[in-house]
Amino acid sequence: MINSSRILLVLSGLCTIIFLSLFFIGKVEWSGIFIIAALILLALGFKGFSYLKQFSYTTMIFAAVCSSLFYPGLFTEWGGFKLSGLITPLIQLIMFGMGTSMSVDDFYTVLKSPKGVFIGVASQFVIMPSLGFLLANVSGFSPEIAAGIVLIGCSPSGLASNVMSYLAKANLALSITITSITTLLAPFVTPLLMKLLAGEMVDINIVNMMWDISKMILLPIGAGLIFNKLLAGRSAWLNKSMPVVSMFGIAMIIVVITAAGRDSLLTIGPLLVLLVLIHNLAGYFLGYWSGRLFKMEERDCRTIAIEVGMQNGGLASGIAKGMGKIATVGLAAAVFGPLMNISGSILASYWHRKES
């Protein structure tokens, strides 16, 4: 297995060299094929190494993003159907999967450790929106793109945070509880925060946004909870398949948004990537120290750091779609997703090796 993985990595390197050669002689369209192939081979090669396989999914995301940047026409419209119309159903499917993995008993965790949950939820809805507002105002971007930075900050914790908490030897039960509660609060808190912090950048209709988020979160999670209750112990196949479906859904959402906002992204890309990375890393740092401030255990501090730093980019994309501004307001979310997976993987690997 190791040998075949090494061969894949060598082939990835060769494809990268061909990509660079074609790119610099002006054969940009042809070069795209080779960078996409290089990233796919790299992702497959990573699977053969225990310390690298956690980066495989993120690398595949980058391959998908490159596909939409080089060949945007493939990811904007098929036979007259605009692919942006898939975003909301995909989010609903992901949220349904989250619901099927939950039960009412999970929320009893709140009663067992209310301090950690309260600090985590409060940190999530104070730190990230404040950072988003600050970064948006110093960015110099157009109002709609700047509002997207605020939006990713006002979104709840992402599902990937639970995986990273597990890898980091953090408090997984606390992580799941914070993700669940911030997600369920999002239909009410996110629109209010957006109106307060981004109301001067874009027009925010609080009622419409509440309804859009409710359709994407509350209804499918509720359906998932009912499904789990009625088929308890008889849906093992669903528990195995939903993580894969969720990963595909997130990848598809990122690709569609990237294709829709390709021109803007190529213009402002480097600065947007920098600001989004600052947003993400500052979320980890401030989240960790908010736990330290209240004298929480190391495992709980790690959990809050990851919960605060990793946002639900898919939901932010869906909100942008509901606003009819997927190519502008949705850009920050498209950039945030891949970056947070890389930074989260690195942080989780570091903490995994370090005693808590």
ZADONU-902021 format. One record per residue (C-alpha): residue in three letters; y, x, z. Coordinates in steps of 0.02 Angstrom, whole numbers, padded with zeros to 5 digits, always signed. Last residue first. Layout:
N
ALAYXZ;...
//
This chain:
356
SER+00857-00206+01359;GLU+00766-00048+01302;LYS+00826+00016+01134;ARG+00712+00017+00983;HIS+00732-00170+00951;TRP+00919-00153+00986;TYR+00941-00035+00839;SER+00830-00140+00725;ALA+00926-00298+00772;LEU+01093-00213+00734;ILE+01033-00152+00564;SER+00958-00321+00519;GLY+01116-00413+00575;SER+01225-00296+00471;ILE+01121-00327+00315;ASN+01100-00514+00343;MET+01284-00530+00387;LEU+01333-00450+00222;PRO+01222-00563+00116;GLY+01294-00723+00191;PHE+01477-00672+00213;VAL+01509-00646+00027;ALA+01459-00822-00026;ALA+01547-00894+00126;ALA+01709-00804+00081;LEU+01701-00876-00096;GLY+01681-01060-00049;VAL+01867-01096-00028;THR+01895-01032-00205;ALA+01756-01076-00328;ILE+01685-01216-00219;LYS+01851-01306-00205;GLY+01804-01489-00227;MET+01825-01520-00040;GLY+01643-01573-00029;LYS+01594-01411-00116;ALA+01694-01312+00012;ILE+01602-01406+00150;GLY+01436-01365+00068;SER+01482-01182+00057;ALA+01528-01179+00241;LEU+01359-01259+00278;GLY+01269-01123+00180;GLY+01370-00987+00266;ASN+01306-01039+00436;GLN+01380-00895+00536;MET+01307-00736+00610;GLY+01427-00640+00724;VAL+01436-00768+00865;GLU+01249-00798+00877;ILE+01210-00613+00861;ALA+01330-00562+01000;ILE+01276-00709+01107;THR+01094-00656+01097;ARG+01132-00474+01134;CYS+01230-00527+01288;ASP+01082-00636+01342;ARG+00961-00490+01330;GLU+01081-00377+01426;GLU+01097-00500+01571;MET+01260-00594+01595;LYS+01404-00528+01698;PHE+01534-00652+01634;LEU+01632-00515+01546;ARG+01469-00442+01481;GLY+01434-00604+01388;SER+01607-00603+01311;TRP+01574-00420+01275;TYR+01428-00458+01161;GLY+01522-00595+01068;LEU+01673-00482+01047;PHE+01570-00345+00965;TYR+01457-00455+00859;GLY+01604-00561+00798;ALA+01706-00403+00763;LEU+01564-00348+00648;ASN+01564-00512+00549;HIS+01752-00530+00531;ILE+01771-00346+00485;LEU+01635-00369+00353;VAL+01723-00523+00286;LEU+01887-00427+00275;LEU+01806-00280+00183;VAL+01709-00391+00063;LEU+01868-00489+00024;LEU+01961-00327-00010;PRO+01827-00263-00128;GLY+01806-00430-00220;ILE+01986-00480-00258;THR+01980-00480-00447;LEU+01793-00483-00475;LEU+01777-00622-00347;SER+01911-00727-00430;ASP+01822-00717-00598;ARG+01649-00749-00523;GLY+01697-00901-00419;ALA+01573-01023-00496;ALA+01439-00889-00521;THR+01455-00830-00341;ILE+01447-01009-00277;VAL+01288-01045-00376;VAL+01206-00882-00321;ILE+01247-00906-00136;ILE+01176-01083-00137;MET+01018-01027-00227;ALA+00986-00888-00101;ILE+01011-01007+00045;GLY+00889-01131-00032;PHE+00758-00998-00067;MET+00768-00938+00113;SER+00755-01117+00176;VAL+00604-01154+00066;VAL+00517-00998+00132;PRO+00557-01046+00312;MET+00500-01226+00274;SER+00327-01179+00209;LYS+00240-01126+00368;ASN+00309-01265+00478;LEU+00270-01391+00341;TRP+00088-01337+00328;ALA+00071-01354+00517;SER+00120-01538+00503;ARG-00014-01626+00605;GLY+00026-01561+00780;ALA+00166-01688+00806;LEU+00173-01803+00655;LEU+00280-01944+00726;LYS+00388-01833+00836;ASN+00411-01697+00706;PHE+00461-01825+00574;ILE+00582-01905+00696;LEU+00660-01736+00734;GLY+00670-01696+00548;ALA+00756-01861+00510;GLY+00883-01824+00646;ILE+00909-01650+00574;PRO+00934-01729+00402;LEU+01061-01858+00465;LEU+01158-01745+00584;ILE+01182-01595+00471;MET+01229-01618+00288;LYS+01276-01801+00298;SER+01369-01768+00461;ILE+01461-01623+00379;ASP+01523-01735+00237;TRP+01570-01874+00359;MET+01670-01757+00470;MET+01754-01681+00317;ASN+01805-01853+00255;VAL+01876-01900+00425;ILE+01970-01735+00446;ASN+02052-01734+00275;ILE+02113-01555+00260;ASP+02238-01511+00124;VAL+02239-01323+00101;MET+02334-01175+00174;GLU+02446-01266+00300;GLY+02299-01359+00376;ALA+02202-01198+00394;LEU+02205-01167+00582;LEU+02229-01340+00659;LYS+02151-01443+00520;MET+02008-01320+00505;LEU+01979-01323+00693;LEU+01973-01513+00693;PRO+01855-01517+00544;THR+01738-01388+00626;VAL+01730-01471+00798;PHE+01667-01645+00754;PRO+01536-01620+00619;ALA+01500-01446+00694;LEU+01444-01507+00865;LEU+01262-01528+00808;THR+01262-01355+00730;THR+01343-01276+00884;ILE+01210-01360+00991;SER+01061-01309+00886;THR+01118-01129+00860;ILE+01155-01111+01046;THR+00984-01181+01093;ILE+00890-01073+00968;SER+00977-00916+01031;LEU+00947-00960+01214;ALA+00761-00982+01180;LEU+00759-00818+01083;ASN+00836-00714+01223;ALA+00856-00544+01139;LYS+00718-00426+01087;ALA+00823-00378+00934;LEU+00691-00443+00812;TYR+00688-00613+00898;SER+00878-00622+00902;MET+00881-00576+00717;VAL+00765-00720+00673;ASN+00868-00843+00776;SER+01031-00780+00699;ALA+00963-00817+00525;LEU+00986-01002+00562;GLY+01175-00978+00560;SER+01292-01015+00705;PRO+01422-01150+00676;SER+01565-01146+00549;CYS+01747-01120+00601;GLY+01744-00935+00555;ILE+01671-00970+00383;LEU+01811-01097+00359;VAL+01950-00978+00410;ILE+01893-00854+00277;GLY+01884-00997+00152;ALA+02063-01046+00194;ALA+02116-00874+00130;ILE+02035-00915-00038;GLU+02129-01080-00045;PRO+02296-01010+00012;SER+02298-00866-00115;PHE+02253-00700-00036;GLY+02378-00588+00056;SER+02241-00545+00180;VAL+02348-00537+00339;ASN+02347-00726+00368;ALA+02164-00748+00324;LEU+02114-00607+00441;LEU+02203-00686+00589;PHE+02137-00862+00555;GLY+01960-00798+00532;LEU+01969-00698+00693;SER+02028-00852+00788;PRO+01892-00960+00708;MET+01759-00829+00752;ILE+01808-00801+00933;VAL+01843-00977+00996;PHE+01706-01089+00925;GLN+01565-00962+00943;SER+01626-00897+01111;ALA+01626-01075+01181;VAL+01449-01106+01117;GLY+01383-00942+01187;ILE+01474-00955+01354;PHE+01412-01134+01378;VAL+01233-01091+01329;GLY+01226-00939+01442;LYS+01294-01035+01591;PRO+01189-01191+01562;SER+01023-01099+01585;LYS+00889-01223+01639;LEU+00987-01381+01597;VAL+01027-01318+01423;THR+00845-01272+01399;TYR+00809-01459+01413;PHE+00871-01465+01234;ASP+00707-01401+01168;ASP+00617-01550+01245;VAL+00699-01665+01117;SER+00600-01575+00985;MET+00640-01444+00854;SER+00548-01363+00709;THR+00556-01523+00606;GLY+00744-01529+00633;MET+00772-01354+00563;GLY+00672-01404+00410;PHE+00782-01557+00389;MET+00934-01442+00402;ILE+00867-01335+00260;LEU+00832-01489+00153;GLN+01006-01557+00189;ILE+01082-01389+00140;LEU+00984-01394-00024;PRO+01039-01573-00058;THR+01223-01523-00030;ILE+01217-01370-00142;LEU+01122-01444-00289;GLY+01276-01524-00368;SER+01347-01349-00389;LEU+01215-01334-00527;LYS+01322-01436-00645;PHE+01209-01540-00756;GLY+01259-01540-00941;GLY+01096-01464-00997;TRP+01102-01330-00863;GLU+01269-01282-00786;THR+01341-01146-00674;PHE+01198-01026-00639;LEU+01143-00965-00810;GLY+01322-00955-00871;PRO+01363-00830-00735;TYR+01261-00690-00818;PHE+01324-00526-00746;LEU+01395-00596-00583;SER+01259-00729-00562;SER+01119-00603-00587;CYS+01205-00478-00472;VAL+01205-00612-00336;ALA+01019-00643-00362;ALA+00980-00457-00348;PHE+01090-00450-00192;ILE+00990-00594-00118;MET+00829-00500-00159;THR+00898-00354-00060;THR+00932-00470+00086;TYR+00752-00532+00080;SER+00679-00355+00079;PHE+00787-00286+00219;GLN+00661-00336+00354;LYS+00530-00238+00256;LEU+00616-00072+00292;TYR+00546-00015+00461;SER+00372-00082+00425;PHE+00365+00000+00253;GLY+00269-00082+00110;LYS+00386-00230+00097;PHE+00531-00112+00055;GLY+00453-00078-00116;LEU+00464-00262-00163;ALA+00648-00266-00117;LEU+00680-00105-00213;LEU+00590-00171-00366;ILE+00699-00327-00361;LEU+00856-00221-00337;ALA+00815-00105-00482;ALA+00770-00252-00596;ILE+00940-00332-00562;ILE+01026-00165-00591;PHE+00927-00146-00754;ILE+00964-00316-00829;GLY+01148-00299-00787;SER+01163-00140-00890;TRP+01133-00239-01049;GLU+01289-00343-01020;VAL+01392-00193-00970;LYS+01355-00082-01120;GLY+01520+00010-01098;ILE+01460+00190-01091;PHE+01482+00191-00902;PHE+01377+00035-00876;LEU+01234+00095-00986;SER+01214+00259-00892;LEU+01236+00178-00721;PHE+01104+00046-00760;ILE+00983+00177-00829;ILE+01000+00278-00669;THR+00973+00121-00563;CYS+00819+00076-00664;LEU+00748+00249-00629;GLY+00783+00230-00442;SER+00696+00061-00439;LEU+00547+00139-00528;VAL+00540+00270-00390;LEU+00549+00134-00257;LEU+00409+00037-00341;ILE+00302+00194-00347;ARG+00335+00221-00162;SER+00277+00044-00126;SER+00118+00075-00224;ASN+00085+00230-00119;ILE+00120+00141+00045;MET+00000+00000+00000;
//
